[in-house]
């Protein structure tokens, strides 16, 4: 994933924009309580980009600038600048200071700078920047939250229905299961099922699942197994919310699996690796394919394997898979050169 995508287009940014009031209520409740939410809020991406234009950005997950109105009859709007920082950076506190004074200089409004530290170093907790010369002192003290701290508050996360409890849980489990696909699959399923148990509406389930799906990415086999379990759970609960995007998820998993198969091609052949992925998919959807059907799939040329994958995804029964396979085999036979 590119740095630009990490900075501007990550699901962290999507989550902030989709659930901004919930974000403040979860991480910065005093700020949330002082805002008149009846007057709405407005995101100021252009203004933030202008303030950041000449600053050393570093790598981070997201940043946003939001215009809000305070309670108490004050007819003045203020700016909330939020940074989600993904790794320790020596200049981070200075950057928060630079953004703050640039925004104030342009808009002449009070600016609240808030930071979420999403890195994995427990001791890194910047919260201020200042300098002093000849009796002149300038600086900024800003509130921060450290996501690692929530590992000791897991029961509180589980008990919360705030969307950012789910965001934090997914983020922490992504860090913990980076090298354990099976454990990651387990947590991805648990967090997905949790969305339904909390009683969220369909759109909120889908929005939060996008975050879970992004941070808890799985290799092909685990991805296929995950979707199989989600489908069964949704059918049991009669709430088909995220299986509406199942095909996308399956295709992502299959693409990863096919890539693995091609990488294994030096040892066992690209064709065999692709065929194994198709058979694994069929096994998850319909149960084990018969030996003759499996042999025919393994005999398909690599060039026709993408069409076989589409058939495996679209078919409603193994009989339909077999019918599609017959067409592909006939096409392969007709395309053979005549000696």
C-alpha positions as CSV (number, residue, x, y, z in Angstrom):
1,X,0.0,0.0,0.0
2,X,1.4,3.4,-0.9
3,X,2.2,6.1,1.5
4,X,-0.4,8.4,-0.1
5,X,-3.1,5.7,0.4
6,X,-2.0,5.3,4.0
7,X,-2.2,9.0,4.6
8,X,-5.3,10.1,2.8
9,X,-7.5,7.2,1.8
10,X,-7.2,4.7,4.7
11,X,-10.3,3.3,6.4
12,X,-9.0,5.2,9.5
13,X,-10.0,8.4,7.6
14,X,-13.2,6.8,6.5
15,X,-14.1,5.9,10.1
16,X,-13.3,9.4,11.4
17,X,-15.5,11.0,8.8
18,X,-18.3,8.5,9.1
19,X,-18.3,8.4,13.0
20,X,-16.7,11.7,14.0
21,X,-19.1,12.5,17.0
22,X,-18.6,8.9,18.2
23,X,-14.9,9.3,17.8
24,X,-14.8,12.3,20.1
25,X,-17.3,10.7,22.6
26,X,-15.0,7.6,22.8
27,X,-11.6,9.2,23.0
28,X,-12.1,12.9,24.0
29,X,-15.5,13.0,25.9
30,X,-14.9,16.5,27.3
31,X,-14.6,17.9,23.8
32,X,-17.6,16.0,22.7
33,X,-19.7,17.4,25.6
34,X,-18.8,21.0,24.7
35,X,-19.9,20.8,21.1
36,X,-23.4,21.7,19.9
37,X,-24.0,18.8,17.6
38,X,-27.4,20.1,16.6
39,X,-25.6,22.7,14.4
40,X,-23.7,20.0,12.6
41,X,-20.1,19.8,11.7
42,X,-18.1,20.2,8.5
43,X,-14.9,18.6,7.2
44,X,-12.2,21.0,5.8
45,X,-9.9,18.9,3.8
46,X,-8.8,21.7,1.5
47,X,-7.9,24.0,4.5
48,X,-5.9,21.2,6.1
49,X,-4.0,20.5,3.0
50,X,-3.1,24.1,2.7
51,X,-1.8,24.2,6.3
52,X,0.2,21.0,5.7
53,X,1.6,22.0,2.3
54,X,5.1,22.9,3.5
55,X,5.2,20.7,6.6
56,X,7.2,17.5,7.0
57,X,4.3,15.0,7.1
58,X,5.8,11.7,7.9
59,X,3.7,8.5,7.8
60,X,0.4,8.4,9.5
61,X,-3.0,6.7,9.1
62,X,-5.2,9.8,8.8
63,X,-5.6,13.5,9.7
64,X,-8.8,15.6,9.5
65,X,-9.8,19.2,10.2
66,X,-13.4,19.7,11.4
67,X,-15.4,22.9,11.9
68,X,-17.8,22.7,14.9
69,X,-19.8,25.0,17.1
70,X,-19.5,25.1,20.9
71,X,-22.4,24.9,23.4
72,X,-23.5,27.6,25.7
73,X,-24.9,30.1,23.2
74,X,-21.4,31.1,21.9
75,X,-21.9,32.2,18.3
76,X,-18.3,31.2,17.4
77,X,-17.1,28.1,15.6
78,X,-13.8,26.4,16.4
79,X,-11.5,24.0,14.5
80,X,-10.7,20.4,15.6
81,X,-7.5,19.0,14.1
82,X,-7.1,15.2,14.6
83,X,-4.0,13.2,13.8
84,X,-3.8,9.4,13.8
85,X,-0.1,8.6,13.9
86,X,1.0,5.2,12.9
87,X,4.6,5.1,14.0
88,X,6.9,7.0,16.3
89,X,8.4,10.2,14.8
90,X,10.8,12.6,16.4
91,X,9.2,15.6,14.8
92,X,5.6,14.6,15.5
93,X,5.0,17.1,18.4
94,X,6.5,19.9,16.4
95,X,4.3,19.1,13.5
96,X,1.2,19.3,15.7
97,X,2.4,22.7,16.9
98,X,3.0,23.9,13.3
99,X,-0.4,22.8,12.1
100,X,-2.0,24.5,15.1
101,X,-0.4,27.9,14.6
102,X,-0.9,27.8,10.8
103,X,-4.6,27.1,11.2
104,X,-5.0,29.8,13.8
105,X,-3.1,32.3,11.6
106,X,-5.3,31.6,8.6
107,X,-8.7,31.4,10.3
108,X,-8.2,33.3,13.5
109,X,-10.3,30.7,15.3
110,X,-9.4,28.6,18.3
111,X,-7.9,25.3,17.3
112,X,-8.0,22.1,19.3
113,X,-5.3,19.7,18.3
114,X,-5.9,16.0,19.2
115,X,-3.7,13.0,18.6
116,X,-4.3,9.2,18.5
117,X,-1.1,7.3,18.8
118,X,-1.6,4.0,16.9
119,X,2.0,2.7,17.0
120,X,3.4,-0.3,18.9
121,X,6.0,1.4,21.2
122,X,4.4,1.8,24.6
123,X,6.9,4.4,25.8
124,X,6.3,6.9,23.0
125,X,3.8,9.4,24.2
126,X,4.4,12.9,22.8
127,X,2.0,15.5,24.2
128,X,3.8,18.9,23.9
129,X,6.2,21.0,22.0
130,X,7.8,24.3,23.1
131,X,10.9,26.4,22.7
132,X,12.2,29.4,24.7
133,X,14.6,32.2,23.8
134,X,15.6,35.3,25.9
135,X,12.4,35.1,28.0
136,X,10.2,34.4,25.0
137,X,8.4,31.1,25.2
138,X,6.1,29.5,22.6
139,X,4.6,26.0,22.4
140,X,1.6,23.7,22.4
141,X,0.2,21.1,24.8
142,X,-2.1,18.7,23.1
143,X,-4.2,15.7,24.4
144,X,-3.3,12.2,23.2
145,X,-4.7,8.7,23.4
146,X,-2.5,5.6,23.1
147,X,-4.2,2.7,21.5
148,X,-1.9,0.2,23.1
149,X,-3.3,1.2,26.5
150,X,-6.7,-0.3,25.5
151,X,-5.2,-3.8,25.7
152,X,-5.6,-3.5,29.5
153,X,-9.2,-2.3,29.0
154,X,-10.4,-5.1,26.7
155,X,-13.5,-5.9,28.8
156,X,-14.5,-2.2,28.5
157,X,-14.1,-2.4,24.8
158,X,-16.3,-5.5,24.6
159,X,-19.0,-3.8,26.6
160,X,-19.1,-0.6,24.5
161,X,-21.4,-0.1,21.6
162,X,-19.4,2.9,20.4
163,X,-18.1,2.2,16.8
164,X,-14.6,3.1,17.8
165,X,-14.5,0.3,20.4
166,X,-14.6,-2.0,17.3
167,X,-12.1,0.1,15.5
168,X,-9.6,-0.1,18.4
169,X,-10.2,-3.9,18.9
170,X,-9.6,-4.6,15.2
171,X,-6.5,-2.4,15.2
172,X,-5.0,-4.1,18.2
173,X,-5.7,-7.6,17.0
174,X,-4.2,-6.7,13.6
175,X,-1.0,-5.9,15.4
176,X,-1.1,-9.0,17.6
177,X,-1.8,-11.5,14.8
178,X,0.5,-10.1,12.1
179,X,2.3,-13.5,11.8
180,X,-0.6,-15.8,12.8
181,X,-3.2,-16.1,10.0
182,X,-5.3,-18.7,11.9
183,X,-5.6,-16.5,15.0
184,X,-6.3,-13.5,12.8
185,X,-9.1,-15.4,11.0
186,X,-10.6,-16.2,14.4
187,X,-10.6,-12.6,15.5
188,X,-11.9,-11.3,12.2
189,X,-14.9,-13.6,12.6
190,X,-15.5,-12.7,16.2
191,X,-15.4,-8.9,15.5
192,X,-17.6,-9.3,12.5
193,X,-20.2,-11.3,14.4
194,X,-20.0,-8.7,17.2
195,X,-21.4,-6.1,14.7
196,X,-24.6,-8.0,14.5
197,X,-24.9,-8.7,18.2
198,X,-24.6,-4.9,19.0
199,X,-27.8,-4.4,17.0
200,X,-26.3,-2.0,14.4
201,X,-28.2,-1.2,11.3
202,X,-27.1,-2.5,7.9
203,X,-25.1,0.6,6.9
204,X,-23.2,0.8,10.2
205,X,-22.4,-2.9,10.0
206,X,-21.0,-2.5,6.4
207,X,-19.0,0.7,7.3
208,X,-17.4,-1.0,10.3
209,X,-16.8,-4.2,8.4
210,X,-14.8,-2.2,5.8
211,X,-12.4,-1.2,8.6
212,X,-12.2,-4.8,10.0
213,X,-11.6,-6.2,6.5
214,X,-8.9,-3.7,5.8
215,X,-6.8,-4.2,8.9
216,X,-7.3,-7.9,9.3
217,X,-6.4,-9.0,5.8
218,X,-6.1,-12.8,5.4
219,X,-4.3,-15.2,3.0
220,X,-6.4,-16.9,0.4
221,X,-7.4,-20.1,2.3
222,X,-8.2,-18.3,5.5
223,X,-10.2,-15.6,3.6
224,X,-12.3,-18.3,2.0
225,X,-12.9,-20.0,5.3
226,X,-13.9,-16.7,6.9
227,X,-16.5,-15.9,4.2
228,X,-18.0,-19.4,4.5
229,X,-18.5,-18.9,8.3
230,X,-19.9,-15.4,7.8
231,X,-22.4,-16.7,5.3
232,X,-23.6,-19.4,7.7
233,X,-23.9,-16.9,10.5
234,X,-25.9,-14.5,8.4
235,X,-28.3,-17.2,7.2
236,X,-28.8,-18.3,10.8
237,X,-29.6,-14.7,11.9
238,X,-31.6,-13.9,8.7
239,X,-29.5,-10.7,8.3
240,X,-27.6,-10.8,5.0
241,X,-25.8,-7.5,5.5
242,X,-22.2,-8.0,4.4
243,X,-22.6,-11.1,2.2
244,X,-23.8,-8.5,-0.3
245,X,-20.1,-7.8,-0.8
246,X,-19.1,-11.5,-0.4
247,X,-18.0,-11.8,-4.1
248,X,-15.6,-9.0,-3.7
249,X,-14.1,-10.6,-0.6
250,X,-13.9,-14.0,-2.2
251,X,-12.2,-12.5,-5.3
252,X,-9.6,-10.8,-3.1
253,X,-8.9,-14.0,-1.3
254,X,-8.7,-15.9,-4.6
255,X,-6.4,-13.4,-6.1
256,X,-4.1,-13.8,-3.1
257,X,-4.3,-17.6,-3.3
258,X,-3.7,-17.6,-7.1
259,X,-0.6,-15.4,-6.5
260,X,0.6,-17.9,-4.0
261,X,-0.1,-20.7,-6.4
262,X,1.9,-19.0,-9.1
263,X,4.8,-18.3,-6.6
264,X,4.8,-22.1,-5.9
265,X,4.8,-22.8,-9.6
266,X,8.6,-23.4,-9.6
267,X,8.0,-26.4,-7.4
268,X,4.6,-27.8,-8.3
269,X,3.5,-26.0,-11.4
270,X,1.3,-22.9,-11.8
271,X,-1.6,-24.9,-13.1
272,X,-1.7,-27.2,-10.1
273,X,-1.6,-24.3,-7.6
274,X,-4.5,-22.6,-9.3
275,X,-6.6,-25.8,-9.4
276,X,-6.0,-26.4,-5.7
277,X,-7.5,-23.0,-5.0
278,X,-10.6,-23.7,-7.1
279,X,-11.1,-27.0,-5.3
280,X,-10.6,-25.4,-1.9
281,X,-13.3,-22.9,-2.8
282,X,-15.7,-25.6,-4.0
283,X,-15.1,-27.5,-0.8
284,X,-16.0,-24.5,1.3
285,X,-19.2,-23.8,-0.7
286,X,-20.5,-27.3,-1.5
287,X,-18.4,-29.9,0.2
288,X,-15.7,-32.0,-1.4
289,X,-15.9,-32.4,-5.2
290,X,-16.0,-35.9,-6.6
291,X,-12.7,-37.4,-7.8
292,X,-13.6,-37.2,-11.5
293,X,-14.6,-33.5,-11.2
294,X,-11.4,-32.7,-9.3
295,X,-9.3,-34.5,-12.0
296,X,-11.1,-32.5,-14.7
297,X,-10.4,-29.2,-13.0
298,X,-6.8,-30.1,-12.5
299,X,-6.6,-30.8,-16.2
300,X,-7.7,-27.3,-17.2
301,X,-5.1,-25.1,-18.9
302,X,-3.9,-22.2,-16.7
303,X,-5.3,-19.8,-19.3
304,X,-8.9,-21.0,-18.5
305,X,-8.5,-21.1,-14.8
306,X,-9.9,-17.5,-14.3
307,X,-13.1,-18.6,-16.0
308,X,-13.2,-21.6,-13.8
309,X,-12.9,-19.4,-10.7
310,X,-15.8,-17.3,-12.0
311,X,-17.9,-20.4,-12.4
312,X,-17.0,-21.6,-8.9
313,X,-18.1,-18.3,-7.5
314,X,-21.4,-18.0,-9.5
315,X,-22.6,-21.5,-9.5
316,X,-25.4,-22.5,-7.1
317,X,-24.7,-26.2,-7.1
318,X,-21.9,-28.6,-8.0
319,X,-23.9,-29.7,-11.0
320,X,-23.7,-26.2,-12.3
321,X,-20.0,-26.2,-11.7
322,X,-19.7,-29.4,-13.7
323,X,-21.7,-28.0,-16.6
324,X,-19.5,-24.9,-16.7
325,X,-16.4,-27.1,-16.6
326,X,-17.7,-29.1,-19.6
327,X,-18.0,-25.9,-21.6
328,X,-14.4,-24.9,-20.7
329,X,-13.0,-28.3,-21.5
330,X,-14.7,-28.3,-24.8
331,X,-13.3,-24.9,-25.5
332,X,-9.8,-26.0,-24.5
333,X,-10.1,-29.0,-26.9
334,X,-11.3,-26.8,-29.8
335,X,-8.4,-24.4,-29.2
336,X,-5.7,-27.1,-29.6
337,X,-3.6,-26.7,-32.7
338,X,-4.2,-29.2,-35.5
339,X,-1.0,-31.3,-36.3
